[in-house]
Amino acid sequence: MTADFVKDVMTPGVVAVRPDASLVEAAQLMRAQNIGDVLVADGQHVVGVLTDRDITVRAVADGADPLTVSAQAVCTPDPVLVAPDDPVSAAVALMRAHAVRRLPVVEDGLPVGVVSLGDLAEAQDPDSTLADISRAEPGEERGGDGREFL
């Protein structure tokens, strides 16, 4: 069975930080929630998406101090949004057109979840490699020292 709407495949719930939150705060939240991204929200308004890769590439790699750099300074601003009742095909098209791997899901102006490339892969083709990877618990298939096998 394939899913028709974003609400059928999205990860419900929102993990967000304030725009002025430090990158350390955001990274600690990601670690605590076992996730790789957070929404950057000013009140209930989504102003960006911050990923662990953003922190690494846009801040740490440049030598920026993650204690003093804000989430808003390195997040992807003005993210493309979808609604829960949007067709899955629309989410796929937006991801492709904007070259993004996740979309905040907003209903009546309020963030209610996120739909990721992995969510879509799992819903559209549960036997695909990407779906299998998306289902894996973090830490699976790692060496005894916690590093991923390459």
N, CA, C and O of each residue as an XYZ file, in Angstrom:
600
protein
N       0.847     -1.190      0.000
C       0.000      0.000      0.000
C       0.886      1.245      0.000
O       1.778      1.377      0.838
N       0.643      2.136     -0.921
C       1.406      3.373     -0.955
C       0.612      4.479     -0.274
O      -0.619      4.481     -0.279
N       1.338      5.406      0.303
C       0.700      6.516      1.009
C       0.345      7.608      0.003
O       1.079      7.854     -0.954
N      -0.783      8.251      0.237
C      -1.233      9.301     -0.668
C      -0.863     10.700     -0.194
O      -0.590     11.582     -1.008
N      -0.855     10.903      1.118
C      -0.685     12.247      1.658
C       0.522     12.338      2.586
O       0.959     11.347      3.170
N       1.040     13.540      2.702
C       2.196     13.790      3.566
C       1.911     13.312      4.984
O       2.797     12.742      5.621
N       0.714     13.525      5.493
C       0.379     13.117      6.865
C       0.529     11.622      7.072
O       0.690     11.168      8.205
N       0.479     10.839      5.983
C       0.613      9.392      6.077
C       2.059      8.928      6.217
O       2.313      7.798      6.635
N       3.011      9.803      5.867
C       4.420      9.401      5.862
C       5.306     10.246      6.765
O       6.427      9.847      7.080
N       4.821     11.400      7.181
C       5.658     12.321      7.952
C       5.980     11.770      9.336
O       5.289     10.895      9.856
N       7.038     12.305      9.908
C       7.350     12.033     11.300
C       6.648     13.123     12.098
O       7.011     14.295     11.989
N       5.646     12.758     12.902
C       4.906     13.786     13.631
C       5.720     14.342     14.799
O       6.664     13.716     15.283
N       5.332     15.510     15.222
C       6.026     16.169     16.321
C       7.139     17.050     15.775
O       7.650     16.836     14.676
N       7.495     18.038     16.569
C       8.489     19.006     16.127
C       9.538     19.170     17.210
O       9.220     19.308     18.391
N      10.775     19.153     16.793
C      11.881     19.489     17.679
C      12.454     20.788     17.123
O      12.912     20.844     15.981
N      12.420     21.828     17.949
C      12.814     23.151     17.460
C      13.700     23.878     18.464
O      13.690     23.594     19.661
N      14.459     24.819     17.934
C      15.262     25.725     18.756
C      14.917     27.155     18.359
O      14.425     27.414     17.260
N      15.185     28.070     19.274
C      15.014     29.497     18.972
C      16.101     29.938     17.991
O      17.161     29.314     17.940
N      15.870     30.980     17.224
C      16.898     31.459     16.302
C      18.199     31.845     17.006
O      19.278     31.708     16.430
N      18.105     32.328     18.252
C      19.313     32.758     18.957
C      19.980     31.645     19.758
O      20.965     31.897     20.452
N      19.464     30.423     19.678
C      20.088     29.298     20.378
C      21.476     29.058     19.799
O      21.691     29.207     18.597
N      22.411     28.687     20.659
C      23.763     28.405     20.177
C      23.770     27.065     19.444
O      22.872     26.240     19.613
N      24.796     26.870     18.634
C      24.940     25.599     17.938
C      25.164     24.460     18.927
O      24.768     23.324     18.668
N      25.794     24.759     20.055
C      25.977     23.732     21.085
C      24.614     23.292     21.616
O      24.364     22.096     21.768
N      23.732     24.254     21.899
C      22.387     23.905     22.366
C      21.671     23.026     21.347
O      21.061     22.017     21.703
N      21.751     23.419     20.074
C      21.080     22.665     19.017
C      21.670     21.257     18.903
O      20.927     20.283     18.774
N      22.992     21.145     18.951
C      23.647     19.840     18.836
C      23.303     18.947     20.028
O      23.104     17.744     19.860
N      23.231     19.517     21.215
C      22.874     18.734     22.392
C      21.432     18.229     22.297
O      21.135     17.108     22.711
N      20.552     19.047     21.759
C      19.166     18.633     21.562
C      19.088     17.505     20.534
O      18.359     16.531     20.721
N      19.848     17.648     19.449
C      19.877     16.587     18.439
C      20.355     15.276     19.061
O      19.780     14.217     18.811
N      21.407     15.356     19.868
C      21.928     14.148     20.504
C      20.887     13.543     21.453
O      20.660     12.333     21.441
N      20.265     14.380     22.263
C      19.276     13.893     23.231
C      18.081     13.249     22.537
O      17.539     12.258     23.027
N      17.668     13.805     21.400
C      16.503     13.286     20.676
C      16.877     12.229     19.635
O      16.006     11.621     19.011
N      18.195     12.018     19.455
C      18.691     11.043     18.489
C      18.219     11.366     17.068
O      17.724     10.503     16.344
N      18.390     12.648     16.693
C      17.968     13.130     15.383
C      19.097     13.934     14.745
O      20.058     14.302     15.421
N      18.984     14.203     13.462
C      20.022     14.931     12.748
C      19.627     16.323     12.313
O      20.382     16.994     11.609
N      18.443     16.768     12.726
C      18.015     18.115     12.343
C      16.996     18.638     13.336
O      16.307     17.873     14.012
N      16.914     19.959     13.410
C      15.888     20.637     14.207
C      15.342     21.785     13.383
O      16.016     22.312     12.498
N      14.120     22.162     13.683
C      13.574     23.363     13.072
C      14.065     24.552     13.873
O      14.240     24.469     15.088
N      14.282     25.651     13.187
C      14.598     26.916     13.848
C      13.319     27.724     13.771
O      12.844     28.065     12.688
N      12.762     28.027     14.951
C      11.444     28.655     14.992
C      11.455     29.892     15.878
O      12.004     29.894     16.979
N      10.832     30.939     15.361
C      10.633     32.172     16.102
C       9.185     32.127     16.579
O       8.271     32.478     15.833
N       8.980     31.702     17.805
C       7.628     31.409     18.262
C       7.154     30.171     17.522
O       7.813     29.133     17.570
N       6.042     30.264     16.851
C       5.525     29.129     16.074
C       5.885     29.228     14.592
O       5.510     28.358     13.805
N       6.611     30.284     14.206
C       6.963     30.510     12.802
C       8.298     29.844     12.469
O       9.321     30.160     13.076
N       8.287     28.929     11.512
C       9.513     28.240     11.092
C      10.348     29.203     10.244
O       9.898     29.679      9.201
N      11.563     29.479     10.706
C      12.445     30.382      9.963
C      13.598     29.645      9.304
O      14.305     30.218      8.476
N      13.798     28.368      9.663
C      14.881     27.618      9.051
C      14.906     26.176      9.504
O      14.157     25.761     10.388
N      15.791     25.426      8.871
C      16.071     24.049      9.248
C      17.568     23.964      9.493
O      18.368     24.396      8.664
N      17.940     23.404     10.636
C      19.346     23.260     11.003
C      19.673     21.779     11.099
O      19.028     21.041     11.844
N      20.673     21.350     10.346
C      21.083     19.954     10.371
C      22.451     19.818     11.035
O      23.188     20.792     11.191
N      22.766     18.590     11.418
C      24.089     18.335     11.960
C      25.160     18.672     10.927
O      26.253     19.110     11.285
N      24.855     18.470      9.661
C      25.799     18.813      8.589
C      25.985     20.327      8.495
O      27.100     20.795      8.260
N      24.910     21.100      8.674
C      25.039     22.564      8.677
C      26.026     23.011      9.748
O      26.889     23.855      9.505
N      25.885     22.433     10.931
C      26.770     22.804     12.036
C      28.216     22.494     11.678
O      29.114     23.300     11.922
N      28.430     21.332     11.103
C      29.788     20.907     10.760
C      30.382     21.735      9.625
O      31.489     22.259      9.746
N      29.646     21.851      8.528
C      30.187     22.471      7.318
C      30.160     24.000      7.360
O      31.097     24.650      6.896
N      29.104     24.568      7.908
C      28.955     26.021      7.877
C      29.525     26.731      9.098
O      29.596     27.960      9.115
N      29.928     25.987     10.111
C      30.440     26.641     11.322
C      31.755     26.028     11.771
O      32.793     26.687     11.721
N      31.724     24.788     12.205
C      32.918     24.159     12.773
C      34.056     24.111     11.758
O      35.201     24.397     12.109
N      33.768     23.758     10.515
C      34.822     23.671      9.495
C      35.477     25.023      9.230
O      36.622     25.082      8.781
N      34.758     26.105      9.506
C      35.309     27.451      9.330
C      35.978     27.972     10.599
O      36.473     29.098     10.630
N      35.990     27.144     11.644
C      36.624     27.556     12.892
C      35.757     28.421     13.785
O      36.247     29.022     14.741
N      34.473     28.487     13.478
C      33.557     29.294     14.297
C      33.345     28.623     15.656
O      33.400     27.398     15.766
N      33.106     29.422     16.672
C      32.869     28.912     18.015
C      31.403     28.516     18.145
O      30.536     29.390     18.135
N      31.102     27.232     18.266
C      29.705     26.798     18.328
C      28.966     27.274     19.579
O      27.742     27.164     19.660
N      29.706     27.799     20.546
C      29.043     28.365     21.731
C      28.500     29.767     21.464
O      27.570     30.219     22.131
N      29.084     30.441     20.492
C      28.681     31.828     20.243
C      27.924     32.030     18.928
O      27.331     33.087     18.713
N      27.939     31.034     18.055
C      27.230     31.148     16.777
C      25.790     30.680     16.968
O      25.543     29.655     17.604
N      24.854     31.428     16.420
C      23.435     31.090     16.584
C      22.959     30.093     15.538
O      23.542     29.965     14.461
N      21.906     29.402     15.875
C      21.280     28.459     14.948
C      20.846     29.171     13.669
O      21.005     28.639     12.570
N      20.301     30.371     13.819
C      19.825     31.099     12.643
C      20.956     31.468     11.698
O      20.738     31.590     10.492
N      22.163     31.648     12.225
C      23.292     32.066     11.398
C      23.727     30.988     10.408
O      24.283     31.313      9.359
N      23.487     29.718     10.715
C      23.967     28.655      9.836
C      22.869     27.744      9.294
O      23.145     26.850      8.494
N      21.634     27.962      9.720
C      20.552     27.106      9.213
C      20.237     27.440      7.761
O      20.657     28.468      7.229
N      19.489     26.541      7.141
C      18.948     26.838      5.820
C      17.705     27.688      6.056
O      16.713     27.213      6.610
N      17.766     28.971      5.625
C      16.646     29.870      5.926
C      15.456     29.657      4.996
O      15.581     29.082      3.914
N      14.305     30.133      5.447
C      13.081     30.097      4.637
C      12.880     28.750      3.957
O      12.836     28.680      2.728
N      12.757     27.686      4.733
C      12.630     26.369      4.113
C      11.327     26.212      3.334
O      10.325     26.871      3.609
N      11.379     25.334      2.373
C      10.186     24.970      1.621
C       9.306     24.154      2.576
O       9.788     23.241      3.246
N       8.034     24.485      2.630
C       7.105     23.847      3.553
C       6.059     23.035      2.798
O       5.743     23.323      1.643
N       5.527     22.015      3.471
C       4.394     21.264      2.940
C       3.334     21.187      4.024
O       3.606     21.432      5.199
N       2.131     20.845      3.612
C       1.019     20.674      4.540
C       0.711     19.187      4.683
O       1.016     18.406      3.782
N       0.114     18.790      5.795
C      -0.206     17.368      5.984
C      -1.097     16.790      4.894
O      -0.989     15.609      4.567
N      -1.974     17.608      4.332
C      -2.900     17.122      3.309
C      -2.365     17.250      1.891
O      -3.077     16.951      0.933
N      -1.104     17.695      1.741
C      -0.490     17.740      0.411
C      -0.221     16.313     -0.064
O       0.066     15.432      0.746
N      -0.314     16.087     -1.363
C       0.011     14.756     -1.883
C       1.498     14.438     -1.681
O       2.346     15.329     -1.739
N       1.796     13.184     -1.449
C       3.186     12.749     -1.330
C       3.958     13.135     -2.583
O       5.127     13.513     -2.499
N       3.318     13.044     -3.739
C       3.994     13.394     -4.996
C       4.449     14.851     -4.997
O       5.481     15.169     -5.588
N       3.709     15.731     -4.354
C       4.108     17.136     -4.264
C       5.353     17.283     -3.396
O       6.246     18.064     -3.723
N       5.420     16.537     -2.290
C       6.607     16.577     -1.430
C       7.836     16.078     -2.185
O       8.915     16.664     -2.088
N       7.667     15.002     -2.930
C       8.770     14.458     -3.729
C       9.237     15.498     -4.745
O      10.437     15.719     -4.905
N       8.297     16.130     -5.425
C       8.651     17.130     -6.436
C       9.378     18.323     -5.806
O      10.334     18.842     -6.383
N       8.929     18.756     -4.629
C       9.595     19.873     -3.951
C      11.014     19.504     -3.522
O      11.941     20.300     -3.677
N      11.179     18.306     -2.988
C      12.522     17.864     -2.598
C      13.455     17.850     -3.804
O      14.598     18.300     -3.730
N      12.954     17.335     -4.896
C      13.757     17.261     -6.122
C      14.074     18.668     -6.636
O      15.225     18.964     -6.957
N      13.080     19.520     -6.714
C      13.270     20.864     -7.269
C      14.207     21.726     -6.429
O      14.947     22.552     -6.964
N      14.171     21.529     -5.107
C      14.967     22.372     -4.209
C      16.198     21.651     -3.652
O      16.941     22.215     -2.849
N      16.406     20.413     -4.078
C      17.549     19.603     -3.651
C      17.669     19.559     -2.130
O      18.731     19.829     -1.571
N      16.557     19.212     -1.466
C      16.549     19.076     -0.006
C      16.103     17.660      0.367
O      15.437     16.976     -0.409
N      16.484     17.245      1.564
C      16.179     15.889      2.023
C      15.083     15.840      3.070
O      14.641     14.765      3.474
N      14.644     17.027      3.511
C      13.566     17.059      4.513
C      12.767     18.339      4.327
O      13.287     19.374      3.910
N      11.477     18.227      4.652
C      10.566     19.365      4.546
C       9.769     19.486      5.837
O       9.171     18.509      6.289
N       9.754     20.678      6.436
C       8.859     20.882      7.574
C       7.402     20.782      7.109
O       7.049     21.229      6.018
N       6.576     20.190      7.958
C       5.150     20.057      7.670
C       4.422     21.046      8.563
O       4.538     21.001      9.788
N       3.665     21.948      7.930
C       3.005     23.037      8.648
C       1.513     22.995      8.361
O       1.080     22.850      7.217
N       0.731     23.127      9.447
C      -0.729     23.142      9.320
C      -1.262     24.379     10.029
O      -0.972     24.597     11.205
N      -2.032     25.179      9.326
C      -2.577     26.425      9.882
C      -1.475     27.303     10.468
O      -1.662     27.941     11.504
N      -0.326     27.330      9.794
C       0.791     28.168     10.216
C       1.658     27.573     11.311
O       2.672     28.171     11.672
N       1.295     26.413     11.854
C       2.047     25.808     12.948
C       2.782     24.555     12.480
O       2.200     23.726     11.779
N       4.056     24.405     12.858
C       4.783     23.185     12.484
C       4.219     21.981     13.232
O       4.011     22.032     14.444
N       3.975     20.894     12.495
C       3.405     19.688     13.098
C       4.258     18.443     12.859
O       3.966     17.378     13.403
N       5.297     18.568     12.059
C       6.146     17.421     11.782
C       7.158     17.727     10.706
O       7.320     18.868     10.274
N       7.839     16.670     10.283
C       8.835     16.766      9.220
C       8.676     15.540      8.346
O       8.438     14.441      8.847
N       8.805     15.722      7.046
C       8.839     14.585      6.133
C      10.236     14.550      5.528
O      10.732     15.551      5.010
N      10.858     13.375      5.604
C      12.230     13.230      5.112
C      12.262     12.320      3.895
O      11.300     11.618      3.580
N      13.392     12.360      3.232
C      13.608     11.473      2.098
C      13.455     10.012      2.540
O      12.898      9.189      1.813
N      13.956      9.705      3.737
C      13.821      8.355      4.265
C      12.377      7.972      4.504
O      11.979      6.842      4.222
N      11.569      8.920      5.034
C      10.137      8.653      5.238
C       9.471      8.300      3.910
O       8.676      7.363      3.831
N       9.807      9.065      2.868
C       9.205      8.831      1.556
C       9.666      7.506      0.971
O       8.871      6.771      0.385
N      10.941      7.202      1.128
C      11.461      5.941      0.602
C      10.781      4.764      1.276
O      10.407      3.795      0.615
N      10.622      4.845      2.585
C       9.995      3.754      3.324
C       8.537      3.570      2.908
O       8.054      2.442      2.808
N       7.843      4.672      2.667
C       6.433      4.588      2.285
C       6.253      4.117      0.840
O       5.345      3.339      0.546
N       7.110      4.586     -0.051
C       6.937      4.282     -1.468
C       7.540      2.945     -1.879
O       7.008      2.260     -2.753
N       8.662      2.571     -1.243
C       9.336      1.326     -1.595
C       9.997      0.742     -0.353
O      11.204      0.895     -0.162
N       9.209      0.069      0.498
C       9.715     -0.429      1.776
C      10.907     -1.382      1.655
O      11.654     -1.563      2.616
N      11.087     -1.989      0.484
C      12.185     -2.934      0.297
C      13.453     -2.274     -0.241
O      14.459     -2.952     -0.447
N      13.419     -0.960     -0.471
C      14.591     -0.276     -1.012
C      15.698     -0.174      0.030
O      15.447     -0.249      1.233
N      16.901     -0.005     -0.443
C      18.045      0.157      0.450
C      17.879      1.388      1.319
O      18.171      1.338      2.514
N      17.417      2.492      0.747
C      17.232      3.716      1.523
C      16.203      3.521      2.633
O      16.389      4.018      3.743
N      15.138      2.815      2.346
C      14.134      2.542      3.378
C      14.735      1.684      4.492
O      14.472      1.910      5.673
N      15.536      0.707      4.103
C      16.185     -0.155      5.087
C      17.130      0.654      5.977
O      17.145      0.469      7.194
N      17.901      1.530      5.389
C      18.814      2.384      6.154
C      18.019      3.305      7.072
O      18.411      3.524      8.218
N      16.920      3.839      6.585
C      16.106      4.759      7.374
C      15.496      4.090      8.598
O      15.290      4.740      9.622
N      15.206      2.796      8.499
C      14.636      2.062      9.626
C      15.671      1.669     10.664
O      15.323      1.385     11.810
N      16.946      1.651     10.274
C      17.999      1.188     11.184
C      18.122      2.119     12.386
O      18.053      3.341     12.254
N      18.303      1.526     13.541
C      18.522      2.298     14.760
C      19.925      2.870     14.720
O      20.860      2.190     14.298
N      20.086      4.123     15.159
C      21.432      4.679     15.219
C      22.323      3.790     16.077
O      21.921      3.307     17.135
N      23.539      3.589     15.592
C      24.481      2.763     16.326
C      24.558      1.334     15.814
O      25.491      0.609     16.157
N      23.600      0.916     15.003
C      23.658     -0.426     14.431
C      24.836     -0.499     13.469
O      25.187      0.484     12.816
N      25.433     -1.671     13.396
C      26.533     -1.929     12.463
C      27.694     -0.969     12.648
O      28.271     -0.481     11.677
N      28.028     -0.705     13.898
C      29.169      0.150     14.186
C      30.236     -0.698     14.850
O      29.960     -1.753     15.421
N      31.434     -0.218     14.761
C      32.537     -0.892     15.433
C      32.426     -0.692     16.930
O      31.605      0.103     17.386
N      33.227     -1.389     17.693
C      33.192     -1.301     19.126
C      33.524      0.089     19.645
O      33.188      0.423     20.781
N      34.184      0.910     18.818
C      34.543      2.257     19.250
C      33.486      3.288     18.871
O      33.697      4.483     19.081
N      32.345      2.852     18.315
C      31.261      3.763     17.989
C      31.327      4.358     16.602
O      30.393      5.042     16.183
N      32.425      4.112     15.865
C      32.529      4.679     14.509
C      31.776      3.796     13.530
O      31.702      2.578     13.697
N      31.224      4.424     12.514
C      30.537      3.655     11.483
C      31.559      2.948     10.614
O      32.657      3.456     10.386
N      31.190      1.775     10.132
C      32.040      1.079      9.178
C      31.950      1.802      7.847
O      30.867      2.227      7.445
N      33.049      1.942      7.176
C      33.057      2.593      5.866
C      33.159      1.562      4.777
O      33.180      1.911      3.597
